[in-house]
Amino acid sequence: MSTLSIAIIARDEERHIGACLESIAGVADEVVIVLDARSRDRTEALGQTYGARLFIEPWQSYPAQRNRALERCRSDWVLFVDADERLTPELRHELRTIKAEADQPGNRQNIGGYWIPRYNQFFGQVLRGGGWYPDRQLRLVWRTRTRYDEDQLVHEVAGHEGAAGTLNGHLLHINIECLGEFWQKQTNYALAEARMLARAGRRTRWRNFVGSPLREFWRRYVRLGGWRDGPLGFFLCASLAWFEVVKYSFLLLLALP
């Protein structure tokens, strides 16, 4: 039978880490937590309580931390779970099946990773549209065939050898619980995206301040069905349209001498 490690990248996740570890209990052969060296709360102590192997690493970037986790894990498969995510019972069952079947001749031999659908919960409401569902994440990977591109500063995706499958079981993402958290998170994303654009030689054009937010709102609210989530869907789609303005403002500032 193949083995499975669950890897968690964390910083100051005392509020979430316990429920996350509860949801993964009994599924993996080991749990590895790569803890940001800047962490100041009880994340490390809680991880040790649940028997996780902890490694404290200086922060570089999300993909760099994921690569450090791959180096620390010892199993064939690695499942990346964020501290604010939970495994559903269906996903737990599916992971056990994959471990049991992976070594059978001709079964899953060419699979290098699996996409996992994810429920996103904002302010207590699980979303149905706007691009937040099914929100598939490439999170289950064969360790020795996988590496993350460390130039991809945000929304990183694993590069892997072999085909990719798709699971039916879901992750539950406790995405946002308060407005300040949402605003800070999107600001950080906007800055990271602006830095990536700057590295690629992109510059802000004045039309970006009009065209980009309009396209983003239309894409999320109309094409991706953000309207299905009622007033919350409208607020989120409009907010992400606004953060297109923030992103290009950051890009403009990065270009200043």
C-alpha positions in Angstrom: 0.0 0.0 0.0 1.2 3.5 -0.8 1.8 6.0 2.0 0.3 9.4 2.5 1.7 12.6 4.1 -0.5 15.6 4.8 1.4 18.9 4.7 0.2 22.1 6.2 1.8 25.5 5.6 1.0 27.8 8.5 1.7 31.0 10.3 -0.3 32.1 13.4 -3.1 29.6 12.8 -4.1 29.0 16.4 -7.7 29.8 15.6 -8.0 27.1 12.8 -5.3 24.5 13.2 -7.0 22.3 15.8 -10.2 21.8 13.7 -8.0 21.2 10.6 -6.0 18.5 12.4 -9.2 16.9 13.8 -10.5 16.6 10.2 -7.4 14.8 9.0 -6.9 12.5 12.0 -6.4 8.8 11.0 -6.1 9.5 7.3 -2.3 10.0 6.8 0.8 8.1 7.7 2.3 11.4 8.9 1.4 15.1 9.2 4.0 17.7 8.5 3.6 21.3 9.4 6.0 23.9 7.9 5.7 26.8 10.2 6.6 30.3 9.2 9.4 31.5 11.5 7.5 34.7 12.1 4.7 32.8 13.8 4.0 34.0 17.4 0.9 32.1 18.6 0.3 28.5 19.8 0.3 26.9 16.3 3.5 25.0 17.1 2.2 23.7 20.4 -1.1 22.6 19.0 0.6 20.8 16.1 2.7 18.9 18.6 -0.4 17.9 20.6 -1.8 16.2 17.5 1.5 14.4 16.8 2.6 16.4 13.7 6.2 16.8 12.7 7.0 20.5 12.8 9.7 22.4 10.8 10.2 26.1 11.3 11.3 27.8 8.0 12.1 31.4 7.2 9.3 32.8 5.0 10.1 33.0 1.3 6.8 32.5 -0.6 3.9 30.1 -0.8 5.4 27.9 -3.5 8.8 27.9 -1.8 7.2 26.8 1.5 5.4 24.0 -0.4 8.7 22.9 -1.9 10.2 22.8 1.6 7.2 20.7 2.7 7.8 18.2 -0.2 11.4 17.8 0.9 10.4 17.2 4.5 7.6 14.6 3.8 8.5 10.9 3.6 5.5 9.3 2.0 4.7 8.5 -1.7 1.7 10.9 -1.8 1.5 14.3 -0.3 -1.8 16.1 0.3 -1.5 19.8 0.9 -4.2 21.2 3.3 -4.4 24.7 4.6 -5.1 25.4 8.2 -8.5 26.9 7.4 -9.5 23.9 5.3 -11.3 20.7 6.4 -11.5 17.2 4.9 -15.1 16.1 4.3 -16.0 12.4 5.1 -16.3 11.7 1.4 -12.7 12.9 0.7 -11.4 11.0 3.7 -12.8 7.8 2.3 -11.5 8.5 -1.2 -8.0 9.1 0.1 -8.0 5.7 1.8 -9.1 4.1 -1.5 -6.3 5.8 -3.4 -3.7 4.6 -0.9 -5.0 1.0 -1.2 -5.3 0.9 -5.0 -2.2 2.8 -6.0 0.1 -0.2 -6.1 -2.2 -2.5 -8.0 -0.8 -3.3 -11.5 -2.2 -1.0 -14.1 -4.1 1.1 -11.6 -3.3 4.8 -11.3 0.3 4.1 -12.3 0.6 7.2 -14.5 -1.2 9.6 -12.2 1.1 12.4 -10.8 -1.6 14.4 -9.0 -5.3 14.9 -8.3 -7.5 17.9 -8.5 -9.9 18.2 -5.5 -13.1 20.3 -5.6 -13.5 22.8 -2.8 -16.4 24.4 -1.0 -15.7 28.1 -0.1 -17.4 29.5 2.9 -17.6 33.4 3.2 -19.1 34.9 6.3 -20.8 31.6 7.2 -22.3 31.1 3.7 -21.0 28.4 1.3 -20.9 29.9 -2.2 -22.2 28.4 -5.4 -21.1 30.8 -8.1 -18.6 33.6 -8.9 -15.8 31.2 -9.5 -15.8 29.9 -5.9 -17.2 26.5 -6.8 -16.1 23.9 -7.7 -12.8 25.8 -7.2 -10.7 22.6 -8.0 -7.2 22.6 -6.4 -4.3 20.4 -7.4 -3.5 19.3 -3.9 -2.8 15.6 -3.9 0.6 14.9 -5.6 3.1 12.2 -6.0 6.0 13.6 -4.0 9.0 12.7 -6.1 7.3 13.9 -9.4 6.3 17.3 -8.1 7.7 20.8 -7.7 6.2 24.3 -7.4 7.3 27.2 -9.6 8.7 29.7 -7.0 8.2 32.6 -9.4 4.4 32.1 -9.1 3.9 34.2 -6.0 0.1 33.7 -5.6 -2.4 31.0 -6.6 0.5 28.6 -7.1 -0.2 25.3 -8.8 2.1 22.2 -8.6 4.0 21.2 -11.7 4.1 17.4 -11.8 5.0 14.5 -14.1 2.2 12.2 -15.3 -1.5 12.7 -15.8 -3.8 14.4 -13.4 -7.0 12.9 -12.1 -10.0 14.5 -10.3 -11.5 13.4 -7.0 -15.1 13.6 -6.0 -14.7 14.3 -2.3 -14.4 17.9 -1.3 -12.3 20.2 0.9 -14.2 22.8 2.9 -12.4 26.1 3.0 -13.4 28.4 5.9 -12.3 31.3 3.6 -13.4 34.6 5.2 -15.1 35.2 8.5 -14.9 39.0 8.9 -14.6 42.0 6.6 -11.2 43.1 7.8 -9.8 39.7 7.0 -11.2 39.8 3.5 -9.9 43.3 2.8 -6.4 42.4 4.0 -6.2 39.2 2.1 -7.3 40.7 -1.2 -4.9 43.6 -0.7 -2.0 41.1 -0.2 -3.1 39.2 -3.3 -3.3 42.5 -5.3 0.2 43.4 -4.3 1.6 39.9 -5.1 -0.1 40.0 -8.5 1.3 43.4 -9.2 4.8 42.2 -8.4 4.4 39.3 -10.8 3.2 41.6 -13.6 6.2 43.9 -12.9 8.6 41.0 -13.1 7.1 40.1 -16.5 7.7 43.7 -17.7 4.1 44.8 -17.6 3.2 48.5 -17.0 -0.1 50.1 -16.0 -2.1 51.7 -18.7 -4.9 54.1 -17.8 -7.5 51.9 -19.5 -6.7 49.2 -16.9 -8.5 51.2 -14.3 -11.8 50.9 -16.2 -11.6 47.9 -18.5 -10.1 45.4 -16.0 -12.6 46.0 -13.1 -15.5 45.9 -15.6 -14.3 42.6 -17.1 -13.7 41.1 -13.7 -17.2 42.0 -12.4 -18.8 40.7 -15.6 -16.8 37.5 -15.5 -17.6 36.7 -11.9 -21.1 38.0 -11.5 -22.6 37.1 -14.9 -20.5 34.4 -16.6 -19.5 32.5 -13.4 -22.9 32.9 -11.7 -22.0 35.1 -8.8 -25.7 36.3 -8.8 -26.6 32.9 -7.5 -25.3 33.9 -4.0 -27.6 36.8 -3.6 -26.4 40.1 -1.9 -23.2 38.4 -0.7 -22.4 37.3 -4.3 -22.8 40.9 -5.6 -20.6 42.3 -2.8 -17.8 39.8 -3.4 -17.9 40.2 -7.2 -17.9 44.0 -6.9 -15.1 43.9 -4.3 -12.8 41.8 -6.5 -13.5 44.2 -9.4 -12.3 47.0 -7.2 -9.2 45.1 -6.3 -8.3 45.1 -10.0 -8.0 48.9 -9.5 -5.8 48.3 -6.4 -3.6 45.8 -8.3 -2.9 48.2 -11.2 -2.3 51.1 -8.7 0.3 48.9 -7.0 1.9 48.2 -10.4 2.0 51.9 -11.2 3.8 52.6 -7.9 6.3 49.7 -8.4 7.3 51.3 -11.7 8.1 54.7 -10.1 11.9 55.4 -9.7 
